[in-house]
Amino acid sequence: MSKKKNSFLSFIPYFVGGLIIGMFILNFEALTGLETFVPALCITGLAAAVITAALGISGFFQLRGHASNRDDTTDEDALDRYMYRKYTDISLNINIGLVLSILVMGVAIIQQTDAWIYIAAAVTMLAALIFLFLLPTLLPVMYPERDLPSSTDSKFADKLLAASDEGERHVMLEGLYKTFNTMNATLFIGLVLLMMYSISTGDNQTFGMVIVAAVLIISNIKYVTSIRDKA
C-alpha cells in the first residue's frame, strides 16, 4: 500500500509544475501570434539539428578509427572507457539531430515556410537515420573478442542484452528504468500543457492529447505486464 502511495505522490510535483506552466500559458496572449516566429524557430531548430547530427556522424568515424587502430601498446582500459563514452555521445547526438530534423521538417511544411528549410531538414533526417542504423555495426569493431549478434538480426536488442555481462545489464536496466520514469513525467506534463494551450488559444489540440495519453497508457501497460510475473 505504501509503495502505491509513494508512486502516486511522486506524480504530484509534476502535476503541480505542469499546472503552473499551464496557468502561465492561459495568461500569455502572445502565444496566439506564435506563427510570426515560426521561420526563425525553424532556422534555429534546423541549425541545431545539423550541428548535432554532424557531431554524431563525425564521432562515428572517429570511434571506428580508434577502435580499429589498436596494437600491443594500447591501454585497453582507457580505450574501453573512451569507446563506451564516445558510443553513447554519438547515439545521443544522432537521436537529437533526428528528432529535431523531423520536427523542423513537419513545422516548415505545415506553416509553408521556405522550401529550402524542409529540404535541408529532410536531408539531415535521412543522414541521421542512416547512421542510426549503422551505429550497431561499430560494436563488433569495438569488441572483436566478444560474440555479439549481427546488427541486421531482427532480435538484435534482445540478443545484445543476453550477450552482456551482469555489470553491463545493471547499467542498461538502471538507465532504462530512469528513462521510463522521466518519460512518464514529461508526457504527463505535456498532456497538461496541451490542454492548457487549447483552452488559452482556442487551437484545438485534442488529437495531440489523445496521442500523448495513448503513449502514456501503452508504455505503462507494457512495463507492468513485463514485470508483474517476474517476482
Backbone bond lengths (Angstrom), bond angles and torsions (degrees), N, CA, C in turn:
res aa  C-N    CA-C-N  psi(-1)  N-CA   C-N-CA  omega(-1)  CA-C   N-CA-C  phi
1 M - - - 1.463 - - 1.520 111.29 -
2 S 1.351 115.73 -42.15 1.459 120.44 -179.44 1.519 111.18 -64.97
3 K 1.350 116.73 -34.58 1.465 119.85 178.66 1.521 110.67 -65.19
4 K 1.359 116.06 -41.59 1.460 119.45 178.68 1.534 110.32 -64.63
5 K 1.337 115.46 -39.17 1.463 119.85 179.32 1.519 110.69 -64.42
6 N 1.332 116.68 -44.07 1.466 120.39 179.24 1.522 111.12 -64.35
7 S 1.353 116.20 -38.90 1.456 120.41 178.48 1.518 110.80 -62.71
8 F 1.362 115.75 -41.62 1.465 120.31 178.79 1.526 110.73 -66.75
9 L 1.333 115.93 -44.61 1.463 120.10 -178.11 1.524 112.16 -64.32
10 S 1.339 116.93 -28.43 1.460 119.93 -179.13 1.521 112.26 -65.78
11 F 1.356 116.61 -21.17 1.454 119.69 -179.54 1.536 112.15 -85.58
12 I 1.340 116.70 -16.42 1.462 119.75 -175.82 1.535 112.71 -60.37
13 P 1.367 119.71 -46.10 1.473 118.56 179.11 1.522 112.51 -59.83
14 Y 1.345 116.93 -38.00 1.462 119.44 179.79 1.526 110.77 -68.14
15 F 1.336 115.89 -39.31 1.459 119.62 178.73 1.526 110.61 -63.90
16 V 1.330 116.17 -45.97 1.463 120.63 179.73 1.524 110.61 -62.85
17 G 1.356 116.18 -43.14 1.462 120.05 178.50 1.509 111.81 -61.33
18 G 1.335 116.05 -45.27 1.463 120.34 178.83 1.519 111.18 -63.85
19 L 1.338 116.82 -37.55 1.460 121.29 179.98 1.518 111.23 -66.40
20 I 1.340 116.22 -40.77 1.471 120.17 179.34 1.526 110.51 -64.66
21 I 1.322 116.04 -46.30 1.466 119.92 178.32 1.523 110.03 -62.85
22 G 1.347 115.52 -39.91 1.459 119.72 179.22 1.514 112.26 -63.15
23 M 1.342 117.63 -40.48 1.453 120.65 177.98 1.527 111.12 -65.80
24 F 1.338 115.62 -32.41 1.463 119.35 175.32 1.523 109.86 -64.46
25 I 1.343 115.89 -42.15 1.461 120.40 179.40 1.530 110.57 -63.17
26 L 1.336 115.50 -40.19 1.462 119.88 -179.88 1.529 112.14 -58.27
27 N 1.318 116.16 -29.29 1.463 120.17 -176.41 1.533 112.39 -107.75
28 F 1.314 116.09 16.50 1.469 120.10 -178.45 1.520 108.22 -114.88
29 E 1.340 115.84 85.61 1.450 121.10 -172.90 1.521 112.99 -65.39
30 A 1.342 116.47 -20.64 1.475 119.04 -178.00 1.508 112.31 -63.42
31 L 1.353 117.23 -17.37 1.458 119.24 179.14 1.518 111.88 -62.44
32 T 1.321 117.97 -26.48 1.455 120.58 179.75 1.519 111.67 -67.31
33 G 1.343 116.53 -19.15 1.463 119.96 178.47 1.509 112.54 -106.15
34 L 1.310 116.16 24.39 1.463 121.40 -176.61 1.525 112.38 -61.41
35 E 1.346 116.59 -26.56 1.462 120.32 -176.47 1.524 112.56 -59.24
36 T 1.349 116.71 -27.11 1.460 119.60 -178.20 1.522 111.84 -68.03
37 F 1.339 116.72 -20.61 1.461 120.73 -179.01 1.529 112.44 -96.41
38 V 1.336 117.45 -2.70 1.459 120.97 -173.78 1.532 113.02 -57.58
39 P 1.345 120.18 -48.88 1.479 118.74 -179.53 1.525 113.19 -57.02
40 A 1.342 116.29 -44.68 1.469 119.72 -179.91 1.519 111.02 -65.57
41 L 1.333 116.33 -40.56 1.465 120.14 178.38 1.522 110.98 -65.14
42 C 1.321 117.27 -39.34 1.467 120.97 179.26 1.524 111.03 -64.40
43 I 1.332 116.38 -42.84 1.471 119.96 -179.85 1.526 110.21 -65.69
44 T 1.332 116.29 -41.70 1.468 120.11 177.68 1.520 111.13 -63.23
45 G 1.333 116.04 -45.54 1.465 120.26 178.56 1.517 112.33 -63.77
46 L 1.342 115.93 -38.75 1.462 120.29 178.92 1.529 110.33 -64.60
47 A 1.330 116.84 -43.30 1.469 120.56 178.81 1.527 110.38 -60.55
48 A 1.340 116.23 -43.43 1.468 120.01 178.92 1.527 110.93 -64.64
49 A 1.327 116.58 -39.98 1.467 120.53 179.36 1.526 111.52 -63.81
50 V 1.326 115.94 -44.66 1.467 120.70 -179.18 1.529 110.33 -64.44
51 I 1.331 116.54 -44.06 1.468 120.46 -177.93 1.521 111.32 -64.19
52 T 1.339 116.65 -48.15 1.466 119.37 -178.10 1.528 111.70 -67.31
53 A 1.326 116.81 -40.04 1.464 119.52 178.25 1.527 110.33 -65.35
54 A 1.337 117.03 -41.04 1.468 120.99 179.08 1.524 111.21 -64.12
55 L 1.338 116.66 -39.57 1.469 119.94 177.00 1.526 110.79 -62.63
56 G 1.330 116.06 -41.35 1.463 119.65 178.71 1.517 112.54 -65.78
57 I 1.326 116.20 -43.06 1.469 120.32 -178.38 1.525 110.87 -67.72
58 S 1.337 117.11 -43.24 1.468 119.20 178.70 1.527 110.30 -65.65
59 G 1.337 116.69 -36.61 1.460 120.35 176.85 1.516 112.21 -64.41
60 F 1.340 116.35 -32.95 1.465 121.32 177.33 1.532 110.48 -57.46
61 F 1.327 115.92 -48.40 1.473 120.16 -178.43 1.535 111.15 -71.30
62 Q 1.339 117.01 -35.10 1.465 119.93 177.61 1.532 110.97 -63.78
63 L 1.326 115.57 -44.46 1.460 119.78 -179.29 1.525 111.46 -65.94
64 R 1.317 116.20 -42.22 1.466 119.18 178.82 1.525 110.75 -62.24
65 G 1.329 116.75 -39.05 1.456 120.37 179.16 1.523 111.96 -65.86
66 H 1.330 117.10 -44.65 1.460 120.48 179.49 1.527 111.50 -65.81
67 A 1.326 116.63 -40.27 1.465 120.21 -178.14 1.520 111.62 -69.18
68 S 1.326 116.78 -31.63 1.475 120.76 -177.48 1.519 112.14 -80.94
69 N 1.332 117.03 -32.78 1.466 121.18 -173.32 1.524 111.73 -96.35
70 R 1.314 116.73 57.13 1.466 120.49 175.70 1.518 109.59 -105.49
71 D 1.333 116.48 149.41 1.465 121.10 179.18 1.524 108.82 -141.63
72 D 1.335 116.05 -166.20 1.468 120.77 -176.34 1.526 112.73 -66.79
73 T 1.327 117.07 -21.50 1.470 120.02 -178.07 1.534 112.27 -90.18
74 T 1.312 116.62 -2.50 1.475 120.46 -176.74 1.521 111.01 -71.35
75 D 1.314 115.78 133.04 1.468 121.71 174.35 1.534 106.91 -80.71
76 E 1.324 116.44 102.68 1.465 121.17 -173.51 1.527 112.48 -63.85
77 D 1.325 117.23 -37.79 1.466 119.77 179.55 1.524 111.34 -64.57
78 A 1.330 115.77 -44.97 1.467 119.88 178.96 1.525 110.45 -65.59
79 L 1.341 116.05 -38.86 1.463 120.27 179.05 1.528 110.95 -65.36
80 D 1.334 116.92 -40.42 1.468 120.46 178.90 1.528 110.92 -62.02
81 R 1.323 116.01 -43.18 1.467 119.50 178.73 1.525 110.48 -63.16
82 Y 1.337 115.55 -43.80 1.471 119.95 179.60 1.529 110.80 -62.20
83 M 1.334 116.46 -46.52 1.466 120.14 -176.61 1.522 111.36 -64.20
84 Y 1.330 116.45 -41.50 1.464 120.17 -178.78 1.531 110.82 -63.00
85 R 1.337 115.95 -48.54 1.458 119.73 -178.88 1.525 111.41 -67.23
86 K 1.318 115.73 -40.14 1.465 119.52 -179.54 1.520 110.92 -65.44
87 Y 1.317 117.43 -40.84 1.467 121.39 -179.68 1.533 110.36 -62.83
88 T 1.326 116.71 -44.28 1.461 119.48 -179.79 1.531 111.45 -67.17
89 D 1.334 117.26 -37.67 1.468 120.96 177.48 1.526 110.71 -64.27
90 I 1.330 116.07 -42.44 1.468 120.60 179.32 1.523 110.28 -61.75
91 S 1.326 116.06 -46.60 1.459 120.82 -179.51 1.529 110.73 -60.18
92 L 1.322 116.97 -43.77 1.456 121.04 -179.92 1.525 111.34 -63.70
93 N 1.323 117.13 -46.81 1.466 120.90 -178.82 1.520 111.96 -62.29
94 I 1.321 116.56 -44.36 1.465 119.73 -178.92 1.525 110.94 -65.64
95 N 1.337 116.71 -41.80 1.463 119.80 179.48 1.522 112.11 -65.23
96 I 1.332 117.40 -41.03 1.462 120.53 177.47 1.525 110.17 -64.11
97 G 1.332 116.37 -44.66 1.458 120.13 178.04 1.523 112.28 -60.16
98 L 1.336 116.06 -38.90 1.464 121.08 179.42 1.532 110.97 -65.44
99 V 1.317 116.56 -48.87 1.475 120.70 -178.26 1.527 110.76 -63.43
100 L 1.331 117.11 -45.72 1.460 120.20 -179.44 1.523 111.86 -63.91
101 S 1.322 117.12 -39.93 1.469 119.89 -179.40 1.522 111.42 -66.51
102 I 1.333 117.30 -39.23 1.467 120.47 176.77 1.528 110.08 -64.48
103 L 1.335 116.18 -43.31 1.464 120.71 179.60 1.522 111.04 -61.74
104 V 1.332 116.29 -48.21 1.465 120.39 -178.71 1.529 110.47 -63.53
105 M 1.316 116.61 -44.00 1.463 119.92 -179.74 1.528 110.85 -60.32
106 G 1.339 116.36 -45.42 1.458 120.33 -179.40 1.517 112.29 -63.38
107 V 1.343 116.61 -47.29 1.462 120.44 -179.61 1.521 111.04 -64.51
108 A 1.329 116.88 -40.94 1.465 120.97 -179.12 1.523 111.57 -63.74
109 I 1.320 116.83 -40.22 1.462 120.41 179.24 1.527 110.65 -69.37
110 I 1.338 116.24 -45.39 1.469 120.23 -178.63 1.526 111.31 -63.23
111 Q 1.329 116.10 -42.93 1.468 120.53 -177.60 1.524 112.71 -86.94
112 Q 1.343 116.62 -0.93 1.476 122.35 176.38 1.533 111.97 55.60
113 T 1.325 114.82 52.02 1.462 119.91 175.65 1.519 109.02 -81.77
114 D 1.343 116.58 -171.23 1.467 120.91 -179.73 1.527 111.02 -58.05
115 A 1.323 116.07 139.39 1.465 121.30 -175.20 1.526 112.13 -61.24
116 W 1.336 117.08 -33.44 1.469 119.45 -176.18 1.528 111.57 -63.04
117 I 1.339 116.72 -26.03 1.460 119.72 -178.33 1.520 110.80 -67.43
118 Y 1.352 116.61 -50.69 1.466 116.39 -178.39 1.519 112.86 -77.10
119 I 1.340 117.80 -21.47 1.465 119.29 173.94 1.532 109.79 -69.31
120 A 1.338 115.77 -44.81 1.474 120.05 177.82 1.522 110.72 -63.90
121 A 1.340 116.63 -38.90 1.458 120.30 178.23 1.523 110.94 -65.39
122 A 1.340 116.88 -38.39 1.465 120.66 178.87 1.521 111.20 -65.61
123 V 1.335 117.20 -40.54 1.469 121.43 177.76 1.525 110.29 -63.77
124 T 1.325 116.26 -43.76 1.470 120.95 177.91 1.520 110.66 -62.20
125 M 1.334 116.67 -42.09 1.459 121.17 179.11 1.528 111.23 -61.09
126 L 1.338 116.90 -45.31 1.468 120.77 -179.72 1.521 111.05 -63.77
127 A 1.337 116.78 -42.35 1.471 120.39 179.20 1.527 110.45 -62.70
128 A 1.334 116.24 -43.77 1.470 120.32 179.49 1.528 110.82 -64.34
129 L 1.327 117.41 -40.95 1.465 121.29 178.73 1.518 111.49 -61.88
130 I 1.326 115.89 -44.60 1.470 120.74 -178.63 1.524 110.29 -59.94
131 F 1.335 116.51 -48.03 1.465 119.10 -176.84 1.521 112.21 -76.55
132 L 1.329 116.88 -21.68 1.459 119.02 173.35 1.530 110.36 -67.38
133 F 1.329 116.41 -37.90 1.462 120.66 176.38 1.530 111.80 -74.15
134 L 1.336 116.43 -29.68 1.468 120.39 179.86 1.523 112.50 -79.10
135 L 1.324 117.02 -20.90 1.468 121.10 -174.10 1.530 113.64 -53.95
136 P 1.350 120.15 -44.94 1.471 119.38 -179.90 1.525 113.89 -63.54
137 T 1.351 117.81 -18.33 1.466 119.39 178.72 1.526 111.72 -68.84
138 L 1.329 117.40 -13.42 1.469 120.63 177.13 1.522 112.16 -74.22
139 L 1.325 117.17 -25.10 1.463 120.24 -173.75 1.529 113.39 -59.72
140 P 1.345 119.54 -46.51 1.469 118.46 177.49 1.530 112.87 -63.47
141 V 1.337 116.72 -28.95 1.472 120.64 177.68 1.522 109.89 -73.69
142 M 1.316 116.09 -38.24 1.460 120.92 179.76 1.524 112.07 -71.19
143 Y 1.344 116.03 -38.00 1.468 120.65 -176.36 1.540 109.95 -129.34
144 P 1.335 117.02 70.32 1.473 120.11 -176.46 1.530 113.53 -65.71
145 E 1.331 116.71 -20.32 1.463 120.28 -177.33 1.530 112.51 -82.56
146 R 1.319 117.08 -8.62 1.455 120.33 -176.22 1.526 111.36 -103.47
147 D 1.325 115.40 148.80 1.460 121.67 -179.98 1.530 108.66 -89.18
148 L 1.338 115.71 84.30 1.458 120.96 -176.91 1.522 110.47 -98.33
149 P 1.333 118.03 149.48 1.468 120.45 -179.37 1.519 111.77 -69.00
150 S 1.310 115.80 158.34 1.460 120.91 176.86 1.522 109.99 -71.08
151 S 1.318 116.00 143.65 1.464 120.18 -179.55 1.519 112.21 -67.21
152 T 1.343 117.17 -16.75 1.463 121.14 179.47 1.525 112.16 -88.98
153 D 1.322 116.69 -4.80 1.466 120.57 179.59 1.527 110.04 -67.00
154 S 1.335 116.90 133.99 1.467 120.93 -178.04 1.530 112.05 -64.40
155 K 1.343 117.22 -23.55 1.467 121.73 178.75 1.523 110.60 -110.98
156 F 1.345 115.01 37.39 1.463 120.74 -175.55 1.533 112.04 -56.76
157 A 1.352 117.10 -47.76 1.468 120.62 -176.15 1.526 111.17 -62.24
158 D 1.334 117.08 -44.22 1.465 120.45 -179.77 1.525 111.59 -65.00
159 K 1.336 116.46 -42.41 1.466 120.79 -179.15 1.523 111.54 -69.94
160 L 1.338 116.50 -33.74 1.464 119.52 177.83 1.516 110.05 -66.88
161 L 1.331 116.75 -40.31 1.460 120.50 177.13 1.522 111.04 -63.39
162 A 1.336 115.99 -40.62 1.471 120.42 179.60 1.525 111.35 -67.13
163 A 1.331 116.93 -31.56 1.467 121.08 -178.41 1.527 112.73 -81.74
164 S 1.321 116.83 -10.14 1.467 120.85 -178.63 1.528 110.37 -81.32
165 D 1.326 115.42 151.73 1.465 118.46 177.68 1.532 109.83 -82.45
166 E 1.333 116.37 177.76 1.457 120.82 -173.81 1.530 112.27 -62.60
167 G 1.330 116.33 -39.68 1.465 119.83 179.47 1.518 111.91 -64.01
168 E 1.335 116.34 -43.00 1.462 120.88 179.44 1.533 110.88 -65.97
169 R 1.328 115.87 -39.80 1.466 118.92 178.42 1.527 111.09 -63.81
170 H 1.316 115.46 -40.42 1.467 119.23 179.59 1.522 110.55 -61.00
171 V 1.325 116.78 -44.45 1.465 121.09 179.70 1.527 110.60 -63.13
172 M 1.336 116.62 -45.32 1.460 120.68 -178.82 1.523 111.59 -65.08
173 L 1.325 116.45 -46.31 1.457 119.81 -177.47 1.525 112.07 -68.20
174 E 1.328 116.86 -35.54 1.453 119.95 176.42 1.531 110.35 -64.24
175 G 1.339 115.14 -42.95 1.462 119.64 177.85 1.522 112.22 -63.94
176 L 1.330 116.22 -41.61 1.461 120.29 179.90 1.521 111.44 -65.96
177 Y 1.331 116.78 -38.61 1.463 120.62 179.50 1.534 110.68 -65.00
178 K 1.323 116.31 -43.87 1.463 120.06 178.18 1.529 110.58 -65.04
179 T 1.329 115.71 -38.07 1.457 119.81 178.09 1.518 111.12 -63.78
180 F 1.336 116.36 -41.11 1.459 121.19 179.28 1.529 110.46 -60.91
181 N 1.319 116.74 -45.53 1.462 120.35 179.90 1.525 111.88 -65.17
182 T 1.332 115.96 -40.65 1.463 119.95 178.77 1.520 110.67 -65.55
183 M 1.339 116.94 -42.42 1.460 120.95 178.99 1.523 110.89 -61.58
184 N 1.341 116.34 -42.38 1.460 120.21 177.37 1.523 110.86 -56.83
185 A 1.326 115.36 -48.18 1.466 120.25 -176.77 1.525 111.48 -65.27
186 T 1.334 117.69 -46.17 1.464 120.77 -176.30 1.528 111.55 -69.11
187 L 1.326 117.23 -37.27 1.467 119.60 176.99 1.524 110.57 -65.96
188 F 1.327 116.44 -38.93 1.458 120.57 178.52 1.524 110.43 -62.51
189 I 1.344 115.97 -45.91 1.463 120.39 177.86 1.533 109.79 -63.78
190 G 1.326 116.83 -41.09 1.462 121.06 178.28 1.511 112.19 -59.35
191 L 1.321 116.49 -39.33 1.466 121.26 178.68 1.526 110.73 -63.21
192 V 1.338 116.08 -44.20 1.469 120.59 178.35 1.527 110.59 -63.69
193 L 1.333 117.40 -43.28 1.461 121.34 -178.63 1.521 111.64 -64.51
194 L 1.323 117.06 -41.37 1.462 120.20 177.54 1.532 111.08 -61.95
195 M 1.312 115.63 -41.00 1.455 119.81 178.51 1.532 110.66 -62.94
196 M 1.344 116.43 -46.94 1.454 120.62 -179.39 1.531 111.64 -66.02
197 Y 1.326 116.13 -37.12 1.471 120.00 178.58 1.519 110.82 -64.13
198 S 1.329 116.22 -41.82 1.468 120.42 178.62 1.521 110.91 -61.62
199 I 1.344 116.05 -43.34 1.464 120.50 -179.42 1.526 110.62 -65.69
200 S 1.348 115.95 -40.46 1.457 120.86 -174.57 1.519 113.03 -72.11
201 T 1.314 117.37 -44.19 1.467 121.07 -171.40 1.519 113.77 -101.66
202 G 1.333 117.12 -16.32 1.456 119.38 -175.11 1.514 112.61 78.88
203 D 1.330 116.76 2.55 1.468 122.33 178.07 1.529 107.66 -85.83
204 N 1.323 116.20 105.31 1.459 121.55 -172.42 1.528 111.83 -63.44
205 Q 1.331 115.84 119.68 1.466 121.69 179.52 1.529 111.48 -113.65
206 T 1.339 115.75 27.10 1.461 120.02 -176.08 1.522 112.18 -58.97
207 F 1.326 116.51 -43.63 1.464 119.69 -178.41 1.527 110.52 -61.16
208 G 1.333 116.79 -45.08 1.458 120.49 178.00 1.517 111.73 -62.17
209 M 1.333 116.59 -39.07 1.457 120.77 178.65 1.521 111.18 -64.36
210 V 1.325 116.32 -40.54 1.467 120.63 178.65 1.531 110.33 -63.96
211 I 1.327 116.96 -42.99 1.469 120.95 -179.91 1.528 110.75 -63.48
212 V 1.335 116.81 -46.52 1.472 120.46 179.96 1.523 110.45 -62.22
213 A 1.335 116.46 -44.19 1.464 120.36 179.32 1.523 110.97 -63.03
214 A 1.343 116.97 -40.44 1.466 121.12 179.93 1.526 110.85 -64.12
215 V 1.334 116.93 -43.67 1.468 121.00 178.50 1.520 110.17 -62.47
216 L 1.327 116.55 -42.75 1.459 121.53 -179.95 1.524 111.26 -62.48
217 I 1.322 116.70 -44.90 1.469 121.12 -179.39 1.519 111.38 -68.32
218 I 1.332 117.10 -46.28 1.473 120.98 -177.58 1.526 110.96 -63.48
219 S 1.334 116.90 -42.83 1.472 119.79 -179.28 1.516 111.20 -64.04
220 N 1.332 116.78 -38.42 1.466 119.64 178.57 1.525 111.61 -70.59
221 I 1.330 117.08 -39.36 1.466 120.26 176.49 1.527 110.34 -61.92
222 K 1.336 115.90 -43.99 1.464 120.25 179.94 1.522 110.76 -62.74
223 Y 1.317 116.92 -42.74 1.465 120.97 -179.20 1.525 110.94 -64.15
224 V 1.330 116.36 -48.86 1.466 120.37 -177.02 1.525 111.39 -65.41
225 T 1.337 117.64 -43.75 1.468 119.91 -179.74 1.523 111.91 -67.83
226 S 1.339 116.61 -22.45 1.475 119.96 178.99 1.506 112.42 -79.09
227 I 1.343 117.30 -28.08 1.469 119.47 -173.98 1.510 114.53 -108.41
228 R 1.329 119.13 -17.88 1.464 119.20 -170.28 1.524 112.96 -69.47
229 D 1.324 117.39 -26.41 1.464 120.30 -179.88 1.530 112.90 -95.78
230 K 1.339 116.54 5.08 1.469 120.04 -177.14 1.519 111.93 -92.01
231 A 1.324 117.07 -15.00 1.466 120.09 -176.14 1.519 110.61 -72.86
